[in-house]
Amino acid sequence: QMSLAESGGGVVEAGNSLRLSCTAFGRAANNYRYVMGWFRQAPGKEREFVGVIDGSGGRISYADSVKGRFIISRDKDLNSVYLQMNRLEPEDTAVYYCAANSVLVFTTTREVKYWGQGTQVTVSS
């Protein structure tokens, strides 16, 4: 079992940066092979994939909408994953959810086994 706790959301002006953090807790969190990533959900829209990083940190994937602006990384010793969000745009406004799975890299919500509670990111124009 695993629980995820996000932090770092807030309100920023367009063009600025924000860094989200997510820490995994529980027995499954001790398995370094598990995959972690981020999704987001804007009001009235479906939850969408943002980025994912595998257990070794060697395989990373991003949604086209954030590629070149967002950077995902992880610290295995701290059981944590981070999302550095640069050049934020009003369209990035959403609740951001940390996600994890045992081994398989994911890009859809159906493939995610564990979810965090979400943290709000608001980008003003």
Backbone bond lengths (Angstrom), bond angles and torsions (degrees), N, CA, C in turn:
res aa  C-N    CA-C-N  psi(-1)  N-CA   C-N-CA  omega(-1)  CA-C   N-CA-C  phi
1 Q - - - 1.457 - - 1.525 109.07 -
2 M 1.328 115.13 150.73 1.457 120.03 -177.58 1.527 109.42 -146.71
3 S 1.309 116.84 140.81 1.461 121.11 171.17 1.523 107.96 -122.20
4 L 1.334 115.36 150.22 1.451 121.83 -175.77 1.517 109.75 -123.57
5 A 1.325 116.58 137.18 1.459 121.38 -179.50 1.521 109.52 -127.76
6 E 1.352 116.33 118.01 1.464 121.23 -179.76 1.521 110.82 -95.80
7 S 1.319 114.66 157.27 1.461 121.30 172.84 1.516 108.34 -155.27
8 G 1.334 115.59 164.03 1.453 119.94 173.71 1.513 115.62 107.99
9 G 1.320 117.94 -3.41 1.455 119.09 178.91 1.523 111.39 -69.34
10 G 1.330 116.15 169.94 1.455 120.11 178.83 1.507 111.67 167.42
11 V 1.332 115.07 -166.00 1.465 122.28 179.77 1.519 108.45 -112.80
12 V 1.323 116.11 127.53 1.464 121.23 179.44 1.514 109.49 -137.30
13 E 1.314 116.40 158.77 1.453 121.18 175.23 1.520 110.14 -83.02
14 A 1.303 115.92 152.17 1.461 120.95 178.55 1.520 110.01 -56.62
15 G 1.338 114.60 140.54 1.455 120.95 -178.89 1.508 114.18 95.09
16 N 1.331 116.24 -15.90 1.461 120.15 -179.79 1.521 111.77 -90.18
17 S 1.337 115.16 -177.51 1.466 121.08 -175.49 1.518 110.94 -121.28
18 L 1.314 114.39 159.94 1.462 122.60 176.98 1.517 108.04 -152.08
19 R 1.324 116.33 146.06 1.468 120.09 179.93 1.520 109.65 -123.01
20 L 1.322 114.82 124.07 1.455 121.36 176.64 1.527 110.16 -98.79
21 S 1.315 115.71 146.68 1.459 121.67 177.03 1.518 109.18 -126.77
22 C 1.318 114.75 150.91 1.462 120.51 176.95 1.524 107.71 -145.11
23 T 1.319 116.07 129.23 1.460 121.17 178.79 1.516 109.72 -117.63
24 A 1.319 115.36 136.57 1.456 121.65 179.94 1.523 110.27 -97.64
25 F 1.333 115.14 139.13 1.461 122.14 179.10 1.527 108.76 -127.88
26 G 1.321 115.42 154.11 1.451 119.73 175.72 1.511 112.18 112.04
27 R 1.314 115.11 173.18 1.455 121.15 -175.12 1.527 111.38 -60.23
28 A 1.308 117.68 -42.60 1.463 120.83 -177.60 1.518 111.90 -66.68
29 A 1.336 117.20 -21.56 1.456 120.15 -178.87 1.522 112.25 -68.14
30 N 1.325 116.82 -16.55 1.458 119.96 179.46 1.522 112.63 -80.54
31 N 1.319 116.36 -7.73 1.461 121.07 176.58 1.519 108.80 -87.82
32 Y 1.308 117.20 106.57 1.452 121.71 -175.20 1.528 112.87 -66.91
33 R 1.328 117.66 -12.14 1.453 119.05 -177.39 1.527 112.70 -79.66
34 Y 1.301 118.33 -10.48 1.449 118.39 -174.74 1.520 110.84 -68.02
35 V 1.320 113.67 149.69 1.456 122.83 -175.80 1.521 108.98 -96.82
36 M 1.317 118.05 140.32 1.463 122.50 178.55 1.516 110.74 -128.44
37 G 1.309 115.95 152.48 1.451 118.59 179.93 1.517 111.84 -167.37
38 W 1.331 114.53 -168.87 1.460 121.70 -176.26 1.525 111.06 -135.68
39 F 1.307 114.15 141.16 1.457 122.85 169.66 1.524 107.05 -125.07
40 R 1.329 116.09 167.71 1.454 119.93 175.03 1.526 109.98 -144.75
41 Q 1.320 114.26 155.19 1.467 119.60 -179.71 1.517 108.89 -139.61
42 A 1.319 115.25 116.38 1.458 121.83 176.36 1.528 109.15 -89.02
43 P 1.321 117.87 157.82 1.470 120.52 -179.61 1.520 112.01 -56.06
44 G 1.330 116.03 128.74 1.450 121.15 178.39 1.508 115.45 77.82
45 K 1.315 116.97 4.69 1.469 120.74 -179.04 1.518 110.73 -120.48
46 E 1.322 115.36 163.07 1.455 120.45 177.44 1.528 110.19 -77.25
47 R 1.312 114.60 157.40 1.456 119.93 176.04 1.521 108.67 -67.84
48 E 1.345 116.17 132.35 1.456 120.14 -175.66 1.525 111.44 -125.89
49 F 1.300 114.37 152.23 1.449 123.31 179.93 1.527 110.24 -68.82
50 V 1.346 116.59 139.69 1.456 122.23 176.12 1.528 110.65 -115.61
51 G 1.312 117.31 -54.11 1.456 120.38 -179.02 1.515 111.31 -167.55
52 V 1.325 116.75 159.94 1.461 122.24 -178.36 1.522 109.45 -147.61
53 I 1.333 115.79 149.04 1.463 121.95 178.16 1.527 108.14 -138.07
54 D 1.329 116.99 135.68 1.458 119.23 -176.92 1.526 111.22 -82.78
55 G 1.330 115.88 -178.44 1.449 121.01 -173.44 1.518 114.26 -62.32
56 S 1.315 116.63 -34.35 1.464 120.61 -178.87 1.517 112.60 -85.57
57 G 1.327 116.02 -14.97 1.455 119.86 -174.95 1.511 112.86 82.61
58 G 1.346 116.61 1.07 1.446 119.89 -176.60 1.517 114.75 -86.83
59 R 1.316 116.55 -16.25 1.468 120.37 179.97 1.511 108.83 -119.42
60 I 1.317 116.49 117.61 1.463 123.52 -177.62 1.517 108.49 -131.28
61 S 1.316 115.53 140.38 1.453 120.45 178.28 1.524 109.22 -138.90
62 Y 1.333 116.73 145.51 1.460 122.33 -179.89 1.521 110.60 -129.68
63 A 1.319 114.67 154.28 1.458 119.87 168.82 1.525 108.16 -70.15
64 D 1.313 116.39 149.18 1.465 120.15 -179.05 1.522 111.83 -59.30
65 S 1.330 116.28 -32.45 1.459 120.50 -175.47 1.529 113.50 -68.22
66 V 1.337 117.30 -18.54 1.470 119.88 -178.46 1.518 112.48 -118.02
67 K 1.310 117.18 -6.45 1.466 121.12 -177.50 1.531 110.10 -58.76
68 G 1.323 115.55 131.67 1.456 120.34 -178.93 1.525 113.93 90.25
69 R 1.344 116.52 -13.77 1.472 120.07 179.26 1.527 111.70 -115.92
70 F 1.312 118.01 -34.70 1.469 122.82 -177.52 1.527 109.67 -105.32
71 I 1.324 115.08 146.61 1.460 121.25 178.04 1.524 108.79 -131.67
72 I 1.322 115.23 125.52 1.459 120.49 178.04 1.524 109.12 -103.88
73 S 1.327 116.29 140.57 1.459 121.13 179.03 1.527 108.25 -149.78
74 R 1.324 115.67 168.57 1.461 118.15 179.04 1.519 110.36 -145.91
75 D 1.325 114.91 155.62 1.456 123.05 175.36 1.521 106.38 -121.98
76 K 1.316 116.73 104.99 1.468 120.46 -175.22 1.520 111.76 -64.99
77 D 1.322 116.62 -35.76 1.469 119.39 -179.48 1.525 112.02 -64.27
78 L 1.326 116.60 -30.36 1.457 121.47 -179.43 1.521 112.12 -99.51
79 N 1.337 117.21 3.01 1.469 121.39 -177.56 1.527 110.91 51.83
80 S 1.322 115.96 43.57 1.460 119.81 -173.67 1.519 111.87 -128.75
81 V 1.327 114.21 152.68 1.452 122.42 173.48 1.519 107.62 -128.27
82 Y 1.319 116.23 147.87 1.451 121.60 -176.13 1.527 110.11 -128.54
83 L 1.315 115.26 152.28 1.461 121.04 175.10 1.528 107.62 -130.75
84 Q 1.316 115.22 105.78 1.463 120.67 176.21 1.520 107.70 -87.55
85 M 1.316 116.53 117.42 1.456 121.24 -175.80 1.524 108.67 -111.26
86 N 1.325 115.77 114.47 1.461 122.17 -178.46 1.520 110.59 -111.77
87 R 1.306 115.76 159.46 1.475 122.83 178.61 1.526 110.29 47.23
88 L 1.310 114.74 52.15 1.458 120.08 -176.98 1.523 111.49 -63.48
89 E 1.328 114.39 146.34 1.460 122.43 -179.31 1.529 108.77 -122.71
90 P 1.328 117.60 155.42 1.477 118.68 177.50 1.527 112.61 -54.59
91 E 1.318 116.82 -29.48 1.470 120.62 179.44 1.525 112.58 -68.29
92 D 1.328 116.85 -12.84 1.469 120.54 177.64 1.529 112.03 -83.16
93 T 1.315 117.27 -5.13 1.461 120.96 179.13 1.524 110.38 -62.49
94 A 1.338 115.29 123.58 1.460 120.68 -176.78 1.527 109.23 -177.29
95 V 1.314 114.85 170.43 1.461 120.35 166.44 1.527 106.63 -88.04
96 Y 1.312 115.73 126.55 1.454 121.21 -178.23 1.529 109.49 -101.23
97 Y 1.337 114.94 129.16 1.458 121.73 -176.87 1.521 110.93 -114.21
98 C 1.302 115.08 131.96 1.459 121.03 171.12 1.520 108.10 -79.80
99 A 1.330 116.77 143.68 1.455 121.74 -176.72 1.519 109.89 -138.82
100 A 1.323 116.37 153.03 1.462 120.76 179.19 1.513 110.78 -149.56
101 N 1.308 114.43 153.61 1.453 122.01 175.53 1.526 107.94 -143.76
102 S 1.329 115.86 164.44 1.462 119.36 -171.83 1.523 112.39 -63.75
103 V 1.320 116.19 -54.88 1.461 119.21 -173.54 1.521 112.31 -139.83
104 L 1.330 115.98 -35.72 1.454 119.99 -170.30 1.519 111.93 -80.09
105 V 1.319 116.41 135.76 1.462 121.78 173.63 1.523 108.41 -67.42
106 F 1.322 117.88 138.41 1.453 121.92 -175.34 1.521 111.18 -123.88
107 T 1.325 115.22 153.90 1.457 121.77 172.21 1.523 111.31 -137.66
108 T 1.327 117.32 -2.14 1.470 121.02 178.13 1.516 109.45 -125.10
109 T 1.333 115.98 157.58 1.462 120.68 -178.81 1.523 111.71 -64.79
110 R 1.324 117.33 -30.15 1.467 120.22 -178.15 1.520 112.55 -65.92
111 E 1.330 116.23 -23.17 1.460 120.13 -177.07 1.525 112.70 -88.37
112 V 1.308 117.10 -5.29 1.464 121.13 -176.92 1.516 110.25 -88.55
113 K 1.327 115.47 135.03 1.469 120.16 179.89 1.524 111.72 -98.81
114 Y 1.332 117.26 -36.17 1.463 121.22 -176.93 1.527 110.12 -123.87
115 W 1.333 115.94 141.13 1.456 122.45 179.62 1.522 110.80 -128.01
116 G 1.334 114.80 145.45 1.456 119.75 168.72 1.514 110.20 -85.46
117 Q 1.321 116.77 178.73 1.459 122.10 -177.40 1.520 112.21 -81.66
118 G 1.308 117.63 -18.52 1.457 121.26 178.68 1.519 112.83 98.74
119 T 1.325 115.23 149.88 1.459 121.58 176.04 1.527 108.41 -136.26
120 Q 1.322 116.46 135.68 1.460 121.20 -174.19 1.520 111.12 -81.52
121 V 1.322 115.33 132.41 1.467 122.62 172.83 1.526 107.15 -120.96
122 T 1.318 116.50 123.45 1.453 121.77 179.01 1.517 109.12 -123.46
123 V 1.334 115.43 124.85 1.461 121.29 -179.35 1.520 107.70 -113.53
124 S 1.319 115.58 118.56 1.463 120.34 -179.02 1.521 110.08 -93.91
125 S 1.320 115.18 147.89 1.474 119.60 -178.37 1.517 111.54 -90.08
